[in-house]
Amino acid sequence: MSSSDKFTNELKSWNNGEVLSIIVIGASGDLAKKKTFPALFALFRLGFIPHNVIICGYARTKMTTLEFHSFLRSCLKKDEKLEEFILRCEYVSGQYEGTQGFTDLSIKLKQLEIENSINNRVFYFAIPPSIFIPVACAINNCARSQNGWTRVVVEKPFGRDLESAQQLSRQLATSFREEELFRIDHYLGKEMVQNLMVFRFSNSIFEPLWNRHHVKCVLITFKEDIGTDGRGGYFDNYGIIRDVMQNHILQIMALVAMEPPISSAARDVRDEKVKLLRSVAQLKLEDVVVGQYGPSKDQTKKGYLDDPTVPRGSITPTFATAVLHVNNARWAGTPFILKCGKALNERKAEVRIQFHAPATQLFTNQPQNELVIRVQPNEAIYWKFVSKKPGLSCDLEQTELDLTYHSRFEIKGGLPDAYERLILDVTRGDHNLFVRDDELEVAWQIFTPLLKQLEQKRIQPIIYEFGGRGPSESDLLLQKYNYSRNLDYFWKPTPKL
């Protein structure tokens, strides 16, 4: 069955007596305003959720449904379907602790749902992790669907280390089965991350090359050109390793390096990701560089410690490079370099797979082939290779075979936001792009020993300039593991013809 046929059948099920309610817990907060409600509206506008969907906001903020509608108008783009969407939205005010508020919520939902129909409920937790458990318990006791399915979406961070993540998983398991939980890592919903499996396993040219015999190293980079922007107090509790490396970048690495799953079913894909992550050797401190941004060279941008919300003398890293080693037959000896940071020279996320030099030395001192998968911005896949320059000379030049998305594909209205894809998959019950409990546990097993060493030994982060490339020690670490950077090559997105 094609994906379009499957979608048509899903919509028929909603029209044949099933009702979908999506409840956003923390509806007045920043995440709901910037991500959750815009994604829900986009899905409604495009017809990917049923026209009779019930959207209900729940938060401590006191406001009427009419005031909630005004709130939604302020955060959603103007569109001819906006008022139709807003009319599907209700609001209930209540506390996160205790059961009374969630009892009121369930009463409101029963009033909105169709009697004698199958009423399915999605609860989206746009709330801090500190209140996940009381909210989960209250929903389980008071607001579950009585005759349909119940699904719960939880946002990262899923704990601060292995012990806290295990405790959170155990506590959530007292209220919801694993198949009811959807741990959302929004990077898994990005178009290029979704394309990794298709790219690898639908094109026969890559599998013979995808191993230690041909791949010299893999560099996965996540760079932001902004600092903490007043969120330093929150960020300081986690740092860049917990915030980005342990989840976003590690998930991308798992998709790049895992073995082919026996099917595209969620269980089979996640089994292979877990198997890969269990093959990762323990991180060594000498394979890690941590940094913290200081002021910009011209002093127009303040350093991390200048943020008044950051504790004085904080040693929380805003930059990290770590080299991971995979102990399996495919990748033994091939370093996987994970690099992420804030307040750098550009905003981008990408995967660089660099290949060994040719065994023959007919043409010496040439840059290596490199396959680049650019996740954001300017989504693209391009292969860097060496070619003779046109003309009578024998000069060589590095160029590329380029698949830039916006030049190759007709993308009306732009690529869908990651949250749109992920929320749609929740309504379909598809776990493929969500993190399983054992997957979360093994990810923390990789990074918890490193985090404890950094904190117990009070390793001082290297200060780097706001707007720079990060600490020079990071570049030295990459050189140690034979990553070659060609300073003469600059990629430009292919313009649309």
N, C-alpha and C positions, 0 to 999 in steps of 0.2 A: 504494500500500500504506500502510495506517495505521501509526502508530508502534507500536500494540499488536500488530498482525500481524507487524511486523518483529521486535519483541521475542520473540514466540512462536517465529518461525523461528530466531532466534539461539539460544534455549534448546534447540531441537531439534538444532541442529548440535553443541552441547556434549554432548548425550545420544547422539549417533550417532558416537562414536569420537573426538571431539575433547576434549582435556584443557587446562584453563587453569591455569597456575601464575602467581601474583603474588608477586614477590620484593621485599621492602622492604629496600633497602640503607640502613643506618643505623637499624636496627630498635629499638635501645635509646635513641634520642635523643628530644628534646622534640617535634619535628615529628611523628614517627611515633606517639608516645604520644598527643598531643592531637588530631591530625587524620587521619593515614593509617589507623591501625587502627580508630578509631571509624567512619570512612567505609566501610571494607571490611566491618565487622560489620553496619552498617546495610544495605548492599547484599545481604549474605548473608541477613539476617533477612527482608528484603522479597522475596527470591527473584529479585533482578536479576543475581546471578552464580550459576553452577551449584552444586548441592549437593555435587558432587565436586571443587570447586575446591581447589587446593593453595596455601596461604599459607605462605611461607617467609621468616623474618627472617634478616638477615645483618648482623653488626656485629663490632667488635673486642672488645666486652664478652664476657668468658668466662661462659657459663651453659649449662646443659643445656636440653633441650626442655621438661622439666617445670618448670624455673625460669622459662623463657620463658612458659609457660602461666600461672604465678602473676603474672608481670608484666602479661600481658594482662588477667587478671581485675581487676587494680588500676586499669586505665585504661578499661575498658569497662562500660557500664551493664548491670545485672543484667537478664536476660531468659531466657525459657524456651528460647531457641535458643543461648544463650551457650556452653554446654558442647559442643554439636554443632559450633559454629564453632571453638572452641578445639582440638577434635580434628582439625581440618583444618590446624592450624598446626604448623610445624616451625621449628627454629632451627639455624643454622650459624654458628660463630664463625670469623673470619678477618681478615687484614689487608686494607687498601684498596690498598696498594702491592704489586706483584708478582702472580703468577698462581696460587700454590699454594692460597690460600683460595678462589678462584673455581673452581679445578679441583675442590676438595672440594665446593663448592656444586653444581656440575654433576653430580657423582657422586650426591649426595643426591637431586637432582631426578629423575635417571634411575631411581633406586630407587622414587620415589614415583609417577612417571608410568606410564602404561599402555603396555606394549610393543606395537609395531606400530600405535599410534594416532598421530593428529596432535597433537603436543604444542606448545602455544603458550605463550609466556612474556612477561610484563610485568615490567620492572625499574623500580621506583620509587626515584628518588634522593632520599632524605631525609637528604642529606649536604651539607656546605659546598661551594660552587663550586670551592674550591681543589683538591678531589680528584675532580672530575668526570672529568677526562681519564684519569688512571691507572685509575680504576674502569671507564670506558667501554672502554678498550683491553683490560683483563683480561676483561670480559664478552664482547667481540667475539672474543677469542682462545680462551676456555675455556668459556663458558657460554651461547652462543647455542643456540636451538632448532635441531636438525638436520633436522627434517621438518615444522615449522610456522612461524608467524611469531614475530618478536621485536620488542618495542616498549619504548621507554625514555622514562620521564617525568622531566623535569628541572625543578627549582624555581628561581624567581628568587632572587637577582639574576643576570641573564645579562650579566655584565661590569659594569664601572664607567663605561665611556665607549665611544665608537664603536670605537676601536682594540682594546680588550680584548674587546668583544663579537664583533667580526669574527674575532679570533684564536680565541676559544672555539668559534665556529661552524665554523671551518676544522678545528680539532682534532677536534671531535665528528664531522665529516663523514668523517674517515678511518676511523671505526669503524661509523657508522650512516648509512643513507640518510635524506634529509629526511622521507620518509613513515614512517620508523620512530621519529622523534623527536617528542615531545609536550612542548612548553615550556608549563608550567602557570602561568597567572596566575589565581589562585583567584577574583578578582573577576568574571571572565567566566563563572563557574559560578553566580553569584548569580541568584536567580529574576528580579528586576527587570531585571537587565542582559540576561538571555536574552529578556525580554519586549520589549525596545526594538525589535527588528526586527519582531516581530509587531504591536506597537502602531503603528509607523510605516507598515508596508506592507500591513496588512490592513484599515486604516480609511481610506476615501477622503477623509474630511474634513480630514486633516492635510497631505497632499501639497501642495495649493494654498497653504498657509500656511507651509510649511517652507522659507523662503528669506529673503534679505536684505530683500525688499520688505515683509515682515511682522514678521520677528524683529529686535528691537532689539539683543539680546545674549543670550549663553548663559553661565550660571554653573554650574560643576561643582565640588561641594564634598565634601571628605573630612575629617571632624573626629573626633579622639579626645579623650576626657576624661582619659586617663592619660598619664603621662610614659614614660620609657624603662624604668622599673622594674628597675634593675640590669643592663639590657642596653645601657647607654650605650656601653660599649666597642665592641660590635659595631655599633651604630647609627652611631657616630661615623665609621666607615669609609665610610658611604654617605650619610647625611643624608636629609632628607625628600623632596628632588627625585628622587633615585635610588630611594628606598624606595617612594614612592607615586605621585608625579606622572608620572614617565617611563613608568610601566607601567599601574597601575590606572586613573588618571584619564584618561590619554591613550587607553586602550582604549575607555573609555566615550564619550569625545569622538568617536572614529572611528565608533562605531555611531550616535551621534546625527547626525553630519554627512555621512556617506558617501552616495553615490548609490545608487539601488536596484540590487542585484545581479541578474544575469539569471536566477539560480536560487538556491536555498538551499544548494547544494552548497558544501563548505568552500572549494574553490578560488575560486569566484566571489565569495563573501562576503569572503574575505581579499584578493582582487584589488582590490575597491572600497575596503577599509580602507587598503591601501597607496597607492592612487591619491589618496585624501583626504590622508593624512599627507604625501605628496610635495608637496601644494599649500600646506603651512604655511610661511609666511615665517619667516626667521631671527628668533629672539627678540632683542629689544633690552633692554639693562640697565634702561632707564628704564621698561620695562613689567613690571618684576619687583620684588617686595618680599620680603625674607627676614627671618625673626625667630628668636629663641631664647627658650625660656621661662625665666623667673626664678622666684623663690619666689612663693607665693600671697600675697594681700594680708594674710591673718592669720598668715602664716609657718608654717602647718601643713603645707604642701607645699613640698618643696625644689625649687630650680631645677636646670636641666640640668647646670650646672657643679658642683653640689654632689654629683652622682653620683660616687662614688670611682672608677668604671671609666672615666669620661670624662677624656681628657687635659686637663691644666691649660691654661686659656686657649683652649680649642677655639672655633672660629668656625663649626662645623657648624650649618646651619640645622635647626630643628625645625618651622619654619613657612615656607610660601612661597605667594605669589600671583603668577601669571604670566598675561599676556594674549597669546593666540595669534591670528594673523590668517590666514585661509584665502583664498588667491588663486585662486578659481575663480568661475564665473558664478553659482553658487547663493549663495555666502556672502561675496563681496567686500564689505568694509566692516562686517561683523558681527563684533564681538569675541567670542572664546571665552575666558572667564576661568576659569582653573584655580586652585583654592584648597585647600590641605591643611595640617594641622598637628596637633601633639600638645599635650597638657595644655591643652585648650580648655574651653569652658563646657558642651559636650555631645558625645555620640557620635552621629554621623550621616553618611550619604553620600547625596547627592541631586543631581539635575539640575534647574536652573531655566531655563526658556526664556521670556524676557520679550519681549512684543510691543510694537510701536509704538503710540502713542496714536492714537485715531481722528482722521481728517482733519478732521471737523467738530467744532466746539467747543460743542455744545449744553450739555454738562455739563462745567464746567471743574474743574481741580485734582483730578481723580479718579485713583486708582492704576491703573497699566497691567494689562492681562490678563497672567497668568503661568501657564504650565503647569509643574507640579512633579512630577517622577518621583522618589519617595523609595525609595532602594535599601535602606537599613537605618537604624535599626530601624523597626518598624511600616510594612512595605512598603505603598506606596500610590501612586496617580496621582490628582492633583486639579488642577482648573482654577479659578484665581482670577478672578472677574469681578465687575462692579459691578451691584448690584440696588437697586431701590427698597425701602425698609423697609415692611413691612405697616402699614397705618393711614392716617389722614387727612393726615399730613404728606407732604412730597415729599423727605424726607431719603434720602440714598443711602448704601449700605454695601457694602464688599467682602466677598463670600462665596465659596463654592466648590461646584463639582460634584465629588463625592468618590467614588473607588473605593479604599476601604481593603480590602486583601486579606483580613484576618482577619474582617471583618464581612460581606464579600460571598461568600466562598468557604468551603466546608467543607474545612478543612485538618486532617485527622486526624494527630495527632502532630507538627504543625508543618511548616514548609517544609523540604525536604531541604537539608542542608548543601552548600555549593558543591563540596566535595571529593567528595561522593557522585556528583554529576552528572558531574564531570570524569573520575573514575576509570571510571565506567560508559562514558563516551564513548571512553576509551582501549581498553577491551575490545572495543568495537564498531568501532574503527578510524576514528572520526569526528573529524576535525581542526577542526571548525567553531569550537570554543571555545578553540583553542590558537594560539600565536603562531608565525608562519612566519619563516624566517630573514631574508627581505627586509623583512618588517614590523618585526622587531626592529632591523634596521640603520637604517631610516629614522626610527624613534623616537629612536634615539641621535643621529642627524644633527640632530634638532631641538634636543636638550638639551646635547650635548657642548660646543658653543661657549660657551653660558651658564655651564656648570659650570667651564670653564677660566677664564673671566673672573672669576667669584666667587673662585676659589682663587688665581689669579695676582695679582689686585689686592687679595686679602685683605679682601674686603668684609665689614664688621662687621655681623652680624645685629642687628636691633632687638630689645631685650629687652621681653618682654611678661609679664604676670602669669599664673601658673599658674591655670587656671580662668576666664580671661577670653576675649574674642573674638579675641585676637591683636592685632598692632600696628595702631594707628589709621591708619597710612600705607596699610594694605591697603584700608580703607574709602575713603580718598581716591582710591586707584587705581580702585576700582570706580565712584566718582562721576565720575571723569575719562572713563570709557567708558560713562556714562549708565545704569549700573545703578541702579534705584530700589528702595530698601528701605522697605516700609510698616511703620512701627513700631507702628501701631494694630491690625495683623492678627496673629492667632495661630491656627495650625492645630491642631486636636485630632483624633486618629484617631476615625473613626466607631465607636461601640460596637456590638458584635454584638447583633442583635435577638433 
